Amino acid sequence: MRKVKIGLVAVLVLAGIATPLVIQRQEQVKLRGENDLLRQRIEQIAPLEAENARLAKIVAEAPSAPQEPSVSSNETLKLRGEVARLREEVRELNRAKAPAAPNPGPGQSPALDGSFDGAAQNLAAGAARLRERLDQAPQTKIPELQFLTEKDWLNAVGNVKQLESDEDFRRALSSLRSRGKSAFGSMMQKALRKYVEANGGTLPTDLAQLQTYLESPVDPALFDRYSLIGTATDPRQAKALIAEKAPPVDDEYDSQFEFSLNSSVSRSVNKNANALEAAAVAYAQAHNGQLPIDPSQVAPYLQQPMDPAVIQDFLRTRLPRVMPQEQPRVTR
């Protein structure tokens, strides 16, 4: 009996020691699981923070407007929908950053930065004004604008510091046209890749042949605005296969695109700047390499008359600012 009692005591002692160890082991496993969840949560927050920075940049550059002008109800609803989407993204980011925050009470909304709300409204108002400006200047429209999203309109407004002067609107409209061309170019690229794959790596002889490879048919006139320029035996190695051939609609604020199978490049178009550069070179060649410093010196070398203020701005911003006796010389 004494041995039995001693054995029971030993068992109880061992149980008393083992139980805390088991509990400690369970706590460690639980903590390790919580750490893994926390690490995953942090990894999820990182892209949200990057998106928040992008949204903050857009709204920070948004122009201010006293009130939203009247536009068609459908357009207004679309713009408001996009603003609501941006708000929801910020709410999701706030919730991700503060998962333990208390839930709002009945009838209450999650906390939202008031400055963002106002900036988003101004952004939507600016997009509405830009729509009106486009309707008032139909000559600045291009068919590719049909592929724009509401986000494209908001981004085009956000890309200019303000939307007040004629130049501001021309810059924003140029951004819209570039976005439309990029969208249609992406559609052509996808169709071109399908065509090349289905035809043994060969290129089409006419862009209209891409019609059947598009996800949805488009107006055939759109293809007439571009031309095939690629003749490479391996289309994947060609730097450019499709080039925009349609003339720019704005002499100073426009762009032209080229597309390969997987990439695109664009360049700014400014006919006035090109004409002034040619005139400045012509003047320098006729005056022993000296650059012009006055609009009256450039005017005789222009093929078409130009506003002296435009010439002066070109001389001030594009050519070196030097004293007449220090003028640089141009060599070919």
C-alpha positions as CSV (number, residue, x, y, z in Angstrom):
1,M,0.0,0.0,0.0
2,R,2.9,2.3,0.8
3,K,4.3,1.7,-2.7
4,V,0.9,2.4,-4.3
5,K,0.5,5.6,-2.3
6,I,4.0,6.7,-3.4
7,G,3.1,5.8,-7.0
8,L,-0.1,7.8,-6.9
9,V,1.7,10.8,-5.4
10,A,4.3,10.6,-8.2
11,V,1.6,10.5,-10.8
12,L,-0.1,13.5,-9.3
13,V,3.2,15.4,-9.2
14,L,4.0,14.6,-12.8
15,A,0.5,15.6,-13.9
16,G,0.9,18.8,-12.0
17,I,4.1,19.5,-13.9
18,A,2.9,18.3,-17.4
19,T,-0.4,20.2,-17.4
20,P,1.2,23.7,-17.4
21,L,3.6,22.5,-20.1
22,V,0.7,21.3,-22.3
23,I,-1.2,24.6,-21.7
24,Q,2.0,26.5,-22.5
25,R,2.5,24.5,-25.7
26,Q,-1.1,25.2,-26.8
27,E,-0.7,28.9,-26.1
28,Q,2.5,28.9,-28.3
29,V,0.7,27.2,-31.1
30,K,-2.2,29.7,-30.8
31,L,0.2,32.7,-30.8
32,R,2.1,31.3,-33.8
33,G,-1.2,31.1,-35.7
34,E,-2.2,34.6,-34.7
35,N,1.2,35.9,-35.9
36,D,0.7,34.2,-39.3
37,L,-2.7,35.8,-39.6
38,L,-1.3,39.2,-38.7
39,R,1.5,38.8,-41.2
40,Q,-1.0,37.9,-43.9
41,R,-3.0,41.0,-42.9
42,I,0.0,43.2,-43.2
43,E,0.7,41.8,-46.7
44,Q,-2.9,42.6,-47.7
45,I,-2.6,46.2,-46.4
46,A,0.6,47.0,-48.4
47,P,-1.2,47.1,-51.8
48,L,-4.1,49.0,-50.3
49,E,-1.7,51.6,-49.0
50,A,-0.2,52.0,-52.5
51,E,-3.7,52.4,-53.9
52,N,-4.5,54.9,-51.3
53,A,-1.4,56.9,-52.2
54,R,-2.6,56.9,-55.9
55,L,-6.0,58.0,-55.0
56,A,-4.6,60.7,-52.7
57,K,-2.5,62.0,-55.6
58,I,-5.5,62.2,-57.9
59,V,-7.8,64.1,-55.4
60,A,-4.9,66.4,-54.3
61,E,-4.6,67.7,-57.9
62,A,-8.3,67.9,-58.4
63,P,-9.6,71.4,-59.5
64,S,-12.0,73.2,-57.2
65,A,-15.4,74.2,-58.5
66,P,-18.2,76.0,-56.6
67,Q,-20.9,73.8,-57.8
68,E,-21.6,71.1,-60.3
69,P,-23.0,72.3,-63.6
70,S,-26.0,70.8,-65.2
71,V,-25.4,67.7,-67.4
72,S,-27.6,64.9,-68.6
73,S,-28.9,62.8,-65.8
74,N,-27.2,59.6,-67.0
75,E,-23.8,61.2,-67.1
76,T,-24.3,62.7,-63.6
77,L,-25.3,59.3,-62.2
78,K,-22.2,57.7,-63.7
79,L,-19.9,60.3,-62.3
80,R,-21.5,60.0,-58.9
81,G,-21.2,56.3,-59.1
82,E,-17.4,56.6,-59.7
83,V,-17.1,59.0,-56.8
84,A,-19.0,56.5,-54.6
85,R,-16.6,53.8,-55.7
86,L,-13.6,55.9,-54.7
87,R,-15.1,56.6,-51.3
88,E,-15.7,52.8,-50.8
89,E,-12.0,52.1,-51.6
90,V,-10.9,54.5,-48.9
91,R,-13.4,53.0,-46.4
92,E,-12.0,49.5,-47.1
93,L,-8.5,50.8,-46.6
94,N,-9.4,52.4,-43.3
95,R,-11.0,49.1,-42.1
96,A,-8.0,47.1,-43.2
97,K,-5.6,49.4,-41.2
98,A,-7.8,49.4,-38.1
99,P,-9.5,45.9,-37.9
100,A,-10.2,46.3,-34.2
101,A,-12.1,49.6,-34.6
102,P,-15.7,49.5,-33.2
103,N,-18.5,49.2,-35.6
104,P,-20.6,52.3,-36.2
105,G,-23.9,52.6,-34.5
106,P,-27.3,52.4,-36.2
107,G,-27.6,55.2,-38.8
108,Q,-23.9,56.0,-38.6
109,S,-21.4,55.8,-41.5
110,P,-17.8,54.8,-41.2
111,A,-15.3,57.6,-40.7
112,L,-14.2,59.3,-43.9
113,D,-11.8,62.1,-44.5
114,G,-13.9,65.2,-45.3
115,S,-11.2,66.6,-47.5
116,F,-11.4,63.6,-49.7
117,D,-15.1,63.8,-50.0
118,G,-14.9,67.4,-51.1
119,A,-12.1,66.8,-53.5
120,A,-14.0,63.9,-55.1
121,Q,-17.0,66.0,-55.6
122,N,-14.9,68.7,-57.2
123,L,-13.3,66.0,-59.4
124,A,-16.8,64.9,-60.6
125,A,-17.8,68.5,-61.2
126,G,-14.7,69.0,-63.3
127,A,-15.5,65.9,-65.4
128,A,-19.0,67.3,-66.0
129,R,-17.5,70.6,-67.1
130,L,-15.1,68.8,-69.4
131,R,-18.0,66.9,-71.0
132,E,-19.7,70.2,-71.7
133,R,-16.6,71.6,-73.2
134,L,-16.2,68.6,-75.5
135,D,-19.8,69.0,-76.7
136,Q,-19.1,72.7,-77.4
137,A,-16.0,71.8,-79.5
138,P,-17.0,68.7,-81.5
139,Q,-14.0,69.2,-83.8
140,T,-11.8,68.0,-80.9
141,K,-13.7,64.7,-80.7
142,I,-12.3,61.4,-82.0
143,P,-14.1,58.0,-82.3
144,E,-11.9,56.4,-79.7
145,L,-13.5,58.4,-77.0
146,Q,-16.4,55.8,-77.0
147,F,-14.0,53.4,-75.1
148,L,-13.5,55.8,-72.2
149,T,-14.6,54.8,-68.7
150,E,-15.9,57.2,-66.0
151,K,-12.5,56.7,-64.3
152,D,-10.8,58.0,-67.4
153,W,-12.8,61.2,-67.2
154,L,-11.9,61.8,-63.6
155,N,-8.2,61.0,-64.2
156,A,-8.1,63.4,-67.1
157,V,-9.4,66.2,-64.9
158,G,-7.0,65.2,-62.1
159,N,-4.0,65.5,-64.4
160,V,-4.4,69.2,-64.7
161,K,-3.8,71.5,-61.7
162,Q,-6.9,73.5,-62.5
163,L,-9.7,73.6,-65.1
164,E,-10.3,77.2,-65.9
165,S,-8.3,78.6,-68.9
166,D,-8.6,77.5,-72.5
167,E,-5.2,75.8,-72.2
168,D,-6.4,73.8,-69.2
169,F,-9.3,72.4,-71.1
170,R,-7.1,71.6,-74.1
171,R,-4.6,69.7,-71.9
172,A,-7.4,67.7,-70.3
173,L,-9.0,66.9,-73.7
174,S,-5.7,65.8,-75.0
175,S,-5.4,63.4,-72.0
176,L,-8.9,62.1,-72.8
177,R,-7.9,61.4,-76.5
178,S,-4.7,59.7,-75.4
179,R,-6.7,57.4,-73.1
180,G,-9.2,56.6,-75.8
181,K,-6.5,55.7,-78.3
182,S,-4.7,53.6,-75.7
183,A,-7.9,51.7,-75.0
184,F,-8.6,51.0,-78.6
185,G,-4.9,50.1,-79.2
186,S,-5.1,47.5,-76.4
187,M,-8.1,46.0,-78.2
188,M,-6.2,45.8,-81.4
189,Q,-3.2,44.3,-79.7
190,K,-5.2,41.5,-78.2
191,A,-6.9,40.8,-81.6
192,L,-3.5,40.9,-83.4
193,R,-2.0,38.4,-81.0
194,K,-5.0,36.1,-81.7
195,Y,-4.6,36.6,-85.4
196,V,-0.8,35.8,-85.4
197,E,-1.4,32.7,-83.3
198,A,-4.2,31.5,-85.6
199,N,-2.2,32.1,-88.8
200,G,1.1,30.6,-88.2
201,G,2.9,33.7,-87.0
202,T,2.0,35.8,-90.0
203,L,0.6,39.4,-89.9
204,P,-2.6,40.5,-91.5
205,T,-2.5,42.5,-94.7
206,D,-5.3,44.8,-93.6
207,L,-6.3,45.9,-90.1
208,A,-9.9,45.1,-90.9
209,Q,-9.0,41.5,-90.7
210,L,-8.8,41.9,-86.9
211,Q,-12.5,42.5,-86.7
212,T,-13.3,38.9,-86.2
213,Y,-10.7,38.6,-83.4
214,L,-12.1,41.4,-81.3
215,E,-14.2,40.6,-78.2
216,S,-17.0,42.8,-79.7
217,P,-17.3,44.3,-83.2
218,V,-16.4,48.0,-83.8
219,D,-17.1,50.5,-86.5
220,P,-14.8,49.6,-89.4
221,A,-14.0,53.3,-89.8
222,L,-11.9,53.1,-86.7
223,F,-9.3,50.9,-88.5
224,D,-8.9,53.5,-91.1
225,R,-7.3,55.8,-88.5
226,Y,-4.4,53.4,-88.2
227,S,-2.0,51.5,-90.6
228,L,0.0,48.4,-90.5
229,I,3.7,49.2,-90.5
230,G,5.2,45.8,-89.4
231,T,6.8,43.6,-91.9
232,A,9.0,41.5,-89.5
233,T,9.1,37.8,-90.0
234,D,8.8,37.4,-86.2
235,P,6.0,39.9,-85.1
236,R,7.1,39.4,-81.5
237,Q,10.4,41.1,-82.1
238,A,8.9,44.1,-84.0
239,K,9.1,47.4,-82.1
240,A,6.0,48.7,-83.9
241,L,3.3,47.0,-86.0
242,I,0.4,49.5,-85.9
243,A,0.8,53.2,-86.2
244,E,-1.8,56.0,-85.9
245,K,-2.2,57.9,-89.2
246,A,-5.1,60.1,-88.4
247,P,-4.2,63.8,-88.2
248,P,-4.1,65.5,-84.8
249,V,-7.2,67.5,-83.9
250,D,-5.3,70.1,-81.8
251,D,-2.1,71.7,-83.2
252,E,-0.6,72.1,-79.8
253,Y,-2.1,69.5,-77.5
254,D,-2.3,66.1,-79.0
255,S,-0.4,62.8,-79.3
256,Q,0.2,59.9,-81.8
257,F,0.5,56.3,-80.9
258,E,2.3,53.2,-82.2
259,F,1.6,49.6,-81.0
260,S,3.5,46.4,-81.0
261,L,2.2,43.0,-79.9
262,N,2.6,43.8,-76.2
263,S,3.6,47.4,-75.8
264,S,2.8,50.9,-77.0
265,V,4.6,54.2,-77.4
266,S,3.2,57.7,-77.8
267,R,4.7,61.1,-78.7
268,S,3.4,64.6,-78.2
269,V,2.3,66.5,-81.2
270,N,2.7,70.2,-81.4
271,K,2.6,71.7,-84.9
272,N,3.3,75.2,-83.7
273,A,6.4,74.1,-81.9
274,N,7.7,72.2,-84.9
275,A,7.1,75.1,-87.2
276,L,8.9,77.5,-84.8
277,E,11.8,75.2,-84.4
278,A,12.2,75.0,-88.2
279,A,12.0,78.7,-88.5
280,A,14.5,79.2,-85.7
281,V,17.0,76.9,-87.5
282,A,16.4,78.7,-90.8
283,Y,17.1,82.0,-89.1
284,A,20.3,80.7,-87.5
285,Q,21.5,79.3,-90.8
286,A,20.9,82.7,-92.5
287,H,22.6,84.6,-89.6
288,N,25.9,82.8,-89.1
289,G,24.5,80.4,-86.5
290,Q,22.9,83.0,-84.2
291,L,19.5,82.1,-82.7
292,P,16.6,84.6,-82.8
293,I,15.5,86.5,-79.7
294,D,12.6,88.5,-81.0
295,P,9.3,87.4,-82.8
296,S,10.0,89.8,-85.6
297,Q,13.2,87.8,-86.4
298,V,11.3,84.5,-86.7
299,A,8.1,85.7,-88.5
300,P,9.7,85.9,-92.0
301,Y,10.8,82.2,-91.8
302,L,7.3,80.9,-90.9
303,Q,5.3,79.3,-93.6
304,Q,2.1,80.5,-92.0
305,P,1.5,83.6,-89.8
306,M,1.5,83.0,-86.1
307,D,0.5,85.0,-83.0
308,P,3.6,87.0,-81.8
309,A,2.7,86.0,-78.2
310,V,3.0,82.3,-79.2
311,I,6.4,83.0,-80.8
312,Q,7.6,85.0,-77.8
313,D,6.6,82.2,-75.5
314,F,8.5,79.7,-77.6
315,L,11.6,81.9,-77.7
316,R,11.4,82.3,-73.9
317,T,10.8,78.7,-73.0
318,R,12.5,76.6,-75.7
319,L,15.6,78.6,-76.7
320,P,18.5,79.6,-74.3
321,R,18.0,82.8,-72.5
322,V,21.1,84.8,-73.3
323,M,22.0,88.4,-73.9
324,P,22.2,89.4,-77.6
325,Q,26.0,89.6,-77.5
326,E,26.1,86.1,-76.0
327,Q,23.8,84.4,-78.5
328,P,24.7,80.7,-79.0
329,R,25.4,79.5,-82.5
330,V,23.6,76.6,-84.2
331,T,25.5,74.1,-86.3
332,R,24.2,71.3,-88.4
